[in-house]
Amino acid sequence: MPRPFYIGSGESASFAVFHPASELDGEARKPPVLFCSPWGWEDVASYRVRREWAARFAAGGFPTLRFDLPATGNSAGTVRDGDVPGSWVTSVAAAAGWLAETQDVAGVAAIGFGLGGLLALLAVAAGAPIAALALWGTPGSGRRFARETKAFSGMQAWYGDDAADFDPGVPEGWVEAGGFALSPETLAGLGKLKPALEPGTSLERALLLDRDGVPPEPALVEALEAGGVEVTTAPGPGWGNLVSHPEQATLPRPVAMDVERWLVAAPDGASGEAPPERPAPPVAAAETLELEAVEDVGVGVGAVRETALALEQRWGRTIGVLTEPAAGVDSDLCAVFLNAGAVRCTGPNRLWVETARRWAGRGVSSLRLDLEGIGEADGDAGGTLQVADFYVPRYERQVIEVLDQLERREVGRRFVLVGLCAGGFWAFRAAVEDPRVVGTVHLNAGALRWHDDLLVRREAHKGSRAFDLHWWRKLLSSEVEVRRIRELLRSLLVNARQTLVRPFRREAAPATILAGVEADLDRLQEAQTSVLIAFSGEEPLGIEVERDRLAGRGERWPNVEFATLPGSDHTLRALSAQRATRDLLDGALERLRGGDRVPG
């Protein structure tokens, strides 16, 4: 059973999950394995696959440890901290030390993904007990990583048709890529990271995998060979898929098998043989994370405590992160942050982590939750998920069951649900059914009610742009991207097909896409449930809300607020959109804390 915990303490502590090895009769002991995660979107996209890979290793007899770098994932720290690259290297060394100590070996094996591989190599140079190291997608230096990140940042094109008029909100000297930011100090620190090994370190062997045919960085080969390390290269097909999107990423089984065979051939130093003597553990391990103070828009607020909870449900086991004020809560209100589609419980661009800690500093507890098949939860692995797979009743039931568990644990009796994309849908459906939900926040929700033909009908509605004079003017002035034109043509085809097949349908489709939502909002008004629904530009549900005139009816639903977010990116990757979302969330919390329910 995977065990979540924290390695280290304070702002340098790392959230970790340990997979104990299965005992296999008649087989030699296998080396413990450390997974060193990539950074940014690559970390988000590959997270579920790396969990599956670690479980596979553990089932095959390899004790396996995964962890989040400081200032990423569920670990401590923020992007504004000083010497973030240094804390990353230290965290790798600490994780390797913990794994070697607890498994009673002189050296462990490590797999470094992306930037995590470079950090592992630097940790070896600093004395980390890593005897065998596999590198995949690893940059040749911190400077190269920073340069590639800046280049990717410059090519981003997700701010929508009005990108020329949109300010992404990146401060001077900072870089934002895929929604994740690097400060000037972090960029400067990355520029100093160079792979360099002296002979005599713990590292004996290295496996360098190519990236879908792109050879490993020569600087890595040179550094390893200069350190007397035996270097092997091998194909690495599947890297692009691994880091593409959490809904599509799949385990690269040929690569996994090659790495496993290579690990089994590790020398004695990494094979599990106990050394004659070992020093005391270099770092502490704890079940909780204590943060002395949380920065709230530049102002220190109360201390915070986080605990990883294992929650058993009828479908399996999930792990959630409970964030509480260290001094105790001041009400029975508890927030629950739901997955943004297939993104783990850290939320879009780590937004849930920062918000949960900020709210705990203000006296409100919260739970960041992974639902079935997402993040740390049991369930089928991703890679074949379709949009409709997230809009099914079982997720709503899982949310309500978690509320039951939180109430039994006396964490809260009244709840505010926060979700983006499918999470916004789950929050809405659970609120309609459960009176304990006193508030909801829906960010770019994919739907409020789901119909089997919803996606097809949306494609058909897009075809109406062919008769929109304003849109054609934007097209002629080159303000509309080519992909939007392709979308329009596809939608016209869908519309034509729908017209042809409609007479032969046995069941009538809802009169409008939002059919039934008004009744749901009436029910939430009767319960005096506070509802905040916010959209970025070009969001399908936002367009439907405007078209059906759902917004602007405050006399009927005074409990409902509609808001607009900057830009047109679904997952709020622009820093200005993230700041606006933070303000919306904090405002919603303060309104809820002002009274038990919104006025009727």
C-alpha positions in Angstrom: 0.0 0.0 0.0 1.6 3.3 -1.0 2.4 5.5 2.0 2.3 9.4 1.8 4.5 11.4 4.1 7.0 14.3 4.1 10.8 14.3 3.9 12.6 17.2 5.6 10.9 20.1 7.4 9.8 23.6 6.9 10.1 25.3 3.5 12.4 22.7 2.2 10.1 19.7 3.0 9.0 17.4 0.1 5.8 15.6 -0.2 6.6 11.9 -0.9 4.9 8.6 -1.6 6.7 5.3 -0.8 5.7 2.1 -2.6 6.9 -0.9 -0.6 8.2 -3.8 -2.6 6.2 -7.0 -3.0 7.9 -10.0 -1.6 8.6 -12.4 -4.5 9.6 -16.0 -3.5 12.9 -17.2 -4.9 14.0 -13.9 -6.3 17.1 -11.9 -5.3 16.6 -8.6 -3.5 16.2 -5.8 -6.0 17.5 -2.2 -5.6 15.4 0.6 -4.2 14.4 3.1 -6.9 14.0 6.9 -6.5 11.9 8.8 -9.1 13.1 12.3 -9.7 10.3 14.4 -11.2 10.4 16.9 -14.0 9.3 20.5 -13.6 6.2 22.4 -14.6 3.8 21.0 -17.2 5.9 17.9 -17.7 5.4 17.1 -14.1 1.6 17.6 -14.3 1.2 15.6 -17.5 3.3 12.6 -16.5 2.3 12.4 -12.8 -0.3 9.6 -13.1 2.0 7.6 -15.4 4.9 7.9 -13.0 2.6 6.6 -10.2 1.7 3.7 -12.4 5.3 3.0 -13.2 6.3 3.1 -9.5 3.5 0.7 -8.7 4.8 -1.6 -11.4 8.3 -1.5 -10.0 7.0 -2.2 -6.5 5.0 -5.2 -7.7 8.2 -6.4 -9.3 10.2 -6.3 -6.1 11.7 -2.7 -6.3 11.0 -0.5 -3.3 10.1 2.8 -5.0 10.0 6.4 -3.7 8.4 9.3 -5.5 8.5 12.9 -4.3 7.7 16.5 -5.3 10.5 19.0 -5.5 10.2 22.0 -3.1 8.0 24.8 -4.5 6.2 22.3 -6.7 3.3 19.9 -6.2 2.3 19.3 -2.6 5.7 20.1 -1.2 6.6 23.2 0.9 7.9 26.4 -0.7 6.8 28.9 -3.3 8.3 30.1 -6.6 9.2 33.4 -4.8 11.7 31.6 -2.4 15.4 32.2 -2.6 17.8 29.6 -4.1 15.0 27.4 -5.4 17.5 25.3 -7.6 19.7 24.7 -4.6 16.7 23.5 -2.6 15.8 21.1 -5.5 19.3 19.5 -5.4 19.1 19.2 -1.6 15.7 17.6 -1.8 17.0 14.9 -4.2 19.9 14.2 -1.9 17.6 14.0 1.1 15.2 11.6 -0.7 18.0 9.4 -1.8 19.4 9.4 1.8 16.1 8.5 3.3 15.6 5.6 0.8 19.1 4.2 1.3 18.8 4.4 5.1 15.3 2.8 5.4 16.2 0.1 2.9 19.6 -0.5 4.5 21.7 -0.2 1.3 24.8 1.8 0.4 23.3 3.3 -2.7 20.0 3.4 -4.5 19.0 3.5 -8.2 17.3 6.7 -9.5 15.3 7.6 -12.6 15.5 11.2 -13.5 12.8 12.7 -15.7 13.5 16.0 -17.5 15.1 18.5 -15.1 14.9 15.9 -12.3 17.7 14.0 -14.0 20.0 16.9 -14.0 19.2 17.6 -10.3 19.9 13.9 -9.5 23.3 14.2 -11.2 24.1 17.3 -9.2 23.0 15.6 -6.0 25.4 12.8 -6.7 28.2 15.3 -7.0 27.1 16.7 -3.6 27.3 13.2 -2.0 23.8 11.7 -2.5 24.0 7.8 -2.3 22.9 7.1 -5.8 24.7 4.2 -7.4 22.8 3.8 -10.7 21.1 6.6 -12.6 18.7 6.5 -15.6 18.2 9.8 -17.4 15.3 10.5 -19.7 14.7 13.9 -21.4 17.4 15.5 -19.2 18.8 18.8 -20.3 22.6 19.2 -20.6 22.7 22.1 -18.1 20.5 24.4 -16.1 21.3 27.1 -18.6 20.0 25.0 -21.4 16.9 24.2 -19.5 16.3 27.9 -18.8 16.9 28.7 -22.5 14.4 26.0 -23.7 11.8 27.2 -21.1 12.2 30.8 -22.3 11.8 29.7 -25.9 8.7 27.7 -25.1 7.3 30.7 -23.2 7.8 32.8 -26.3 5.9 30.4 -28.5 2.8 30.1 -26.3 -0.4 30.9 -28.2 -3.2 30.1 -25.8 -4.4 33.6 -24.9 -7.1 33.5 -27.6 -8.1 35.7 -30.6 -7.5 38.9 -28.7 -3.9 38.0 -27.6 -2.6 41.3 -28.9 -4.7 43.1 -26.4 -4.1 40.7 -23.5 -1.5 41.2 -20.8 -0.4 37.9 -19.4 0.9 39.6 -16.3 4.5 38.3 -16.3 6.7 40.5 -14.0 9.9 42.0 -15.4 12.6 39.3 -15.5 10.3 36.4 -14.8 9.4 33.6 -17.2 6.1 31.8 -17.4 5.8 28.5 -19.3 2.7 26.3 -19.3 1.4 28.3 -16.3 4.4 27.8 -14.1 6.8 30.7 -13.3 10.5 31.0 -12.7 11.8 34.1 -10.9 14.9 36.0 -11.9 16.7 34.5 -9.0 15.7 31.0 -9.9 16.7 31.6 -13.6 20.1 32.9 -12.4 20.5 29.8 -10.2 19.6 27.5 -13.0 22.3 29.1 -15.1 24.9 27.9 -12.6 23.8 24.3 -12.7 26.3 22.3 -14.8 26.8 18.5 -14.8 30.2 17.8 -13.4 31.4 14.7 -11.6 34.7 13.9 -9.9 35.9 10.3 -9.9 35.0 8.5 -6.7 31.3 9.4 -6.2 28.7 6.8 -5.4 27.5 6.7 -9.0 28.8 3.6 -10.9 26.4 3.3 -13.9 24.2 5.5 -16.0 21.6 4.8 -18.6 20.8 7.6 -21.0 17.6 7.3 -23.0 17.0 9.4 -26.1 13.8 11.5 -26.5 11.8 9.9 -29.3 15.0 9.6 -31.4 16.8 12.8 -30.2 20.1 11.7 -28.7 21.0 12.4 -25.1 22.8 15.7 -24.4 26.6 15.3 -25.1 27.4 17.3 -22.0 25.8 14.6 -19.9 27.8 11.9 -21.5 31.0 13.8 -21.1 30.3 14.6 -17.4 29.5 11.0 -16.6 32.5 9.6 -18.3 34.8 12.1 -16.7 33.5 10.9 -13.3 34.4 7.3 -14.2 30.8 6.2 -14.7 29.9 3.4 -17.0 27.5 4.9 -19.6 24.9 3.0 -21.6 22.6 4.6 -24.1 19.2 3.2 -25.3 16.1 4.3 -27.3 13.5 6.3 -25.4 10.3 6.2 -27.5 7.3 7.7 -25.9 8.7 10.8 -24.2 6.5 13.2 -26.1 3.4 11.2 -25.1 4.5 11.0 -21.5 4.6 14.8 -21.1 1.8 15.8 -23.4 -1.4 15.8 -21.3 -2.6 13.9 -18.2 -5.6 12.6 -20.1 -3.5 11.1 -22.9 -0.2 10.1 -21.3 0.4 6.4 -21.2 3.1 4.2 -19.6 5.9 3.6 -22.2 6.1 -0.1 -21.5 9.1 -0.9 -23.8 11.1 1.8 -22.0 9.9 0.6 -18.6 11.0 -3.0 -19.4 14.4 -1.8 -20.6 15.0 0.2 -17.5 13.9 -2.6 -15.2 16.3 -5.0 -16.9 19.1 -2.5 -16.6 18.3 -2.0 -12.9 18.4 -5.7 -12.2 21.9 -5.8 -13.6 23.1 -3.1 -11.0 26.3 -3.8 -9.2 26.5 -4.8 -5.5 26.5 -1.2 -4.3 22.9 -0.8 -5.5 21.7 -4.3 -5.3 20.4 -4.2 -1.8 23.4 -5.5 0.1 23.6 -3.9 3.5 26.8 -1.9 4.2 28.7 -2.6 7.3 28.0 0.8 8.8 25.7 3.7 8.0 25.5 7.2 9.5 22.3 8.5 11.1 19.5 9.4 8.7 20.4 12.7 7.0 16.8 14.0 7.1 13.7 13.5 9.1 10.5 12.0 7.9 7.1 13.0 9.2 3.4 12.4 8.7 2.6 16.1 8.8 4.1 19.3 7.3 4.4 22.3 9.6 4.7 25.7 7.9 5.6 28.4 10.3 4.0 31.2 8.3 2.2 31.4 5.0 2.7 34.4 2.7 -0.6 36.0 1.8 0.0 38.6 -0.9 3.2 39.7 0.8 1.8 39.6 4.3 2.6 36.8 6.7 -0.5 35.1 8.2 -1.0 32.2 10.6 1.0 29.0 10.7 -0.3 26.0 8.8 -0.3 22.2 9.2 -0.8 19.7 6.3 -1.5 16.0 6.6 -1.8 13.5 3.8 -5.0 11.5 4.4 -5.7 8.0 3.1 -9.4 7.8 2.4 -11.1 4.5 1.8 -14.1 4.5 -0.5 -16.3 1.7 -2.0 -14.3 1.9 -5.3 -10.9 1.9 -3.7 -8.4 4.2 -1.9 -7.5 7.8 -2.5 -5.1 10.3 -0.9 -6.1 13.8 0.0 -4.1 16.6 1.6 -5.8 18.2 4.6 -4.6 21.7 5.3 -5.4 23.2 8.7 -4.6 26.3 10.8 -2.0 25.3 13.3 -3.8 27.4 15.9 -7.1 25.7 15.2 -10.1 26.5 13.1 -12.5 29.4 13.8 -15.6 27.8 12.3 -17.1 24.6 11.0 -16.5 25.6 7.4 -14.2 23.4 5.3 -13.2 23.8 1.6 -12.8 20.9 -0.7 -10.7 21.4 -3.9 -11.6 19.0 -6.7 -9.5 17.8 -9.6 -9.3 20.0 -12.7 -10.1 17.2 -15.0 -7.2 14.7 -15.0 -4.9 17.1 -13.1 -3.9 15.9 -9.7 -5.1 17.6 -6.4 -2.5 20.4 -6.6 -4.9 22.1 -9.0 -4.2 24.1 -12.2 -0.7 25.6 -12.0 -0.6 24.7 -8.2 -3.5 27.1 -7.6 -5.2 24.8 -5.1 -2.1 24.3 -3.0 -1.5 28.1 -2.6 -5.2 28.8 -2.0 -5.5 26.1 0.6 -2.5 27.3 2.6 -3.6 30.9 2.3 -7.1 30.0 3.6 -5.7 27.9 6.4 -3.6 30.9 7.4 -6.9 32.8 7.7 -8.5 30.0 9.9 -10.3 27.8 7.4 -9.4 24.1 6.8 -9.5 22.5 3.4 -9.0 19.2 1.6 -7.3 18.8 -1.7 -8.7 15.6 -3.2 -8.0 13.1 -6.0 -11.0 11.3 -7.3 -11.0 7.8 -8.9 -8.3 7.3 -11.6 -6.7 10.7 -11.0 -3.5 11.6 -9.2 -2.9 9.4 -6.2 -6.4 7.7 -6.3 -6.9 4.0 -7.2 -8.6 3.3 -10.5 -7.7 2.6 -14.1 -4.7 4.4 -15.4 -5.1 7.3 -17.8 -4.2 7.5 -21.4 -7.5 6.5 -22.9 -9.8 9.1 -21.2 -12.3 11.0 -23.2 -14.0 14.2 -22.1 -17.3 12.4 -21.5 -15.6 10.0 -19.1 -15.3 12.8 -16.5 -19.0 13.8 -16.6 -20.5 10.7 -15.0 -22.5 10.4 -11.7 -19.9 8.3 -9.9 -17.7 11.3 -9.3 -20.6 13.3 -7.7 -21.2 10.4 -5.4 -17.5 10.2 -4.5 -17.5 13.9 -3.6 -20.5 13.4 -1.3 -18.9 10.3 0.3 -15.8 12.4 1.1 -17.9 15.0 2.8 -19.4 12.2 4.9 -15.8 11.2 5.9 -14.8 14.8 6.7 -17.8 15.3 8.9 -17.2 12.1 10.8 -13.6 13.2 11.4 -15.0 16.5 12.7 -13.1 18.5 10.1 -16.2 20.4 9.0 -19.9 20.4 8.9 -20.4 23.0 6.2 -18.5 22.8 2.9 -17.4 25.0 0.0 -16.6 23.1 -3.2 -14.0 24.5 -5.7 -13.5 23.0 -9.1 -12.2 23.8 -12.6 -13.3 22.1 -15.8 -14.9 18.7 -14.8 -14.3 19.6 -11.1 -16.6 22.6 -11.6 -19.3 20.1 -12.9 -18.8 17.8 -9.9 -19.0 20.7 -7.5 -22.3 21.9 -9.0 -23.9 18.4 -9.1 -22.9 17.7 -5.5 -24.2 21.0 -4.3 -27.6 20.4 -5.8 -27.8 17.1 -4.0 -26.2 17.9 -0.6 -27.4 20.7 1.7 -24.1 20.6 3.6 -22.6 22.4 0.6 -23.0 26.1 1.5 -20.9 27.5 -1.3 -19.4 26.6 -4.7 -16.8 28.1 -7.0 -16.9 26.9 -10.7 -14.0 28.0 -12.9 -14.4 27.3 -16.6 -16.7 24.4 -15.8 -17.3 22.1 -18.7 -21.0 21.8 -18.0 -23.5 22.2 -15.2 -25.7 19.4 -16.6 -24.5 16.7 -18.9 -26.3 15.3 -22.0 -24.9 12.5 -24.1 -25.0 14.6 -27.2 -23.7 17.8 -25.5 -20.3 17.9 -27.4 -21.9 17.3 -30.7 -24.5 20.0 -30.1 -21.7 22.4 -29.1 -19.9 21.7 -32.4 -23.1 22.5 -34.2 -23.7 25.7 -32.4 -20.2 26.9 -33.3 -21.4 26.9 -36.9 -23.6 29.9 -36.1 -20.5 32.0 -36.3 -20.8 31.8 -40.1 -23.6 34.3 -39.7 -21.8 36.6 -37.2 -20.7 39.8 -39.0 -18.4 40.8 -36.1 -16.5 37.5 -36.3 -16.0 37.8 -40.1 -14.6 41.4 -39.6 -12.1 40.0 -37.2 -11.3 37.3 -39.7 -10.6 39.8 -42.5 -8.4 41.9 -40.2 -6.3 38.8 -39.4 -7.4 38.8 -35.7 -8.8 35.3 -35.9 -6.4 32.4 -35.9 -6.4 29.8 -38.7 -7.4 27.1 -36.3 -10.6 29.0 -35.5 -11.5 28.9 -39.2 -10.9 25.1 -39.3 -13.1 24.8 -36.2 -15.9 26.7 -38.0 -15.7 24.5 -41.0 -15.9 21.4 -38.9 -18.8 22.8 -37.0 -20.7 23.5 -40.2 -20.3 19.9 -41.2 -21.5 18.7 -37.8 -24.5 21.0 -38.0 -25.4 19.6 -41.4 -25.1 16.1 -40.2 -27.3 16.8 -37.1 -30.0 18.3 -39.4 -30.0 15.1 -41.5 -30.2 12.6 -38.6 -32.6 14.5 -36.3 -35.8 13.2 -37.9 -34.6 9.6 -37.3 -33.9 10.0 -33.5 -36.2 8.1 -31.2 -35.5 10.3 -28.2 -35.9 14.0 -28.2 -32.9 16.0 -27.2 -33.2 18.8 -24.5 -34.7 22.0 -25.9 -31.5 23.9 -25.0 -28.0 22.8 -23.9 -28.7 24.3 -20.5 -32.0 22.5 -20.1 -32.6 21.7 -16.4 -30.0 24.2 -15.1 -32.6 26.8 -14.2 -34.3 24.3 -11.9 -30.9 23.4 -10.3 -30.2 27.1 -9.7 -33.7 27.5 -8.1 -32.9 24.6 -5.8 -29.6 26.2 -4.8 -31.4 29.5 -4.2 -33.9 27.8 -1.9 -31.0 26.2 0.0 -29.3 29.7 0.1 -26.1 28.2 -1.4 -23.6 30.7 -2.6 -22.6 30.1 -6.2 -19.7 31.7 -8.1 -19.4 30.8 -11.8 -16.4 32.3 -13.7 -15.4 32.0 -17.3 -12.4 32.8 -19.4 -13.0 33.9 -23.0 -14.3 31.4 -25.5 -15.5 28.9 -22.9 -18.4 26.8 -24.3 -20.4 27.0 -21.2 -19.8 30.7 -20.9 -21.1 31.2 -24.4 -24.2 29.1 -23.6 -24.9 31.1 -20.4 -24.7 34.3 -22.4 -26.8 33.0 -25.3 -29.5 31.7 -23.0 -29.4 34.8 -20.8 -28.7 32.9 -17.6 -26.6 35.7 -16.2 -28.0 39.0 -15.1 -31.0 37.5 -13.4 -30.1 38.5 -9.9 -33.7 39.0 -8.9 -34.3 35.3 -9.3 -30.9 34.0 -8.1 -29.4 36.6 -5.7 -27.1 33.8 -4.5 -25.4 33.4 -7.9 -22.6 35.5 -9.2 -21.1 35.3 -12.7 -17.6 36.6 -13.3 -15.2 36.9 -16.2 -11.5 35.9 -16.0 -8.7 37.4 -18.1 -7.6 35.7 -21.3 -9.0 32.7 -23.1 -7.0 29.9 -21.6 -9.1 27.1 -20.1 -6.6 26.2 -17.3 -5.6 29.7 -16.4 -2.0 29.5 -17.3 -1.5 33.2 -17.7 -0.2 34.8 -14.4 -2.8 37.6 -14.7 -5.6 35.0 -14.9 -4.1 33.2 -11.9 -4.0 36.4 -9.8 -7.6 37.3 -10.8 -8.7 33.8 -9.8 -7.0 34.1 -6.5 -8.9 37.3 -5.8 -12.2 35.7 -6.8 -11.6 32.7 -4.6 -10.6 34.9 -1.6 -13.7 37.1 -2.1 -15.9 34.1 -2.2 -14.5 32.8 1.0 -14.9 36.1 2.8 -18.5 36.3 1.8 -19.1 32.8 3.1 -17.4 33.6 6.4 -19.6 36.6 6.8 -22.7 34.4 7.4 -24.0 30.9 7.4 -25.9 31.4 4.1 -26.3 34.1 1.5 -29.3 36.3 1.8 -32.5 35.0 0.2 
